[in-house]
């Protein structure tokens, strides 16, 4: 998965018309509530065929930046230059 795919996945999971960027988070994205976050985690789990469900730190990731950093660390997301 690359960053563009991840941003698209988050946008679709949140069912938002707002742009999703590195700066998007629960603080500035109206749809990013507890249900929205669950949708993000579910979509990520489907996309990665279950790999993300084993990453406990994702449960506290409240921004796109944090999700990206965790997925890079876990070698699920390709490192961004």
Secondary structure, 3 states (H helix, E strand, C coil): CCHHHHHHHHHHHHCCCCCCCCCCECCCCCCCCHHHHHHHHHHHHHHCCCHHHHCHHHHHCCEHHHHHHHHHHCCCCCCCC
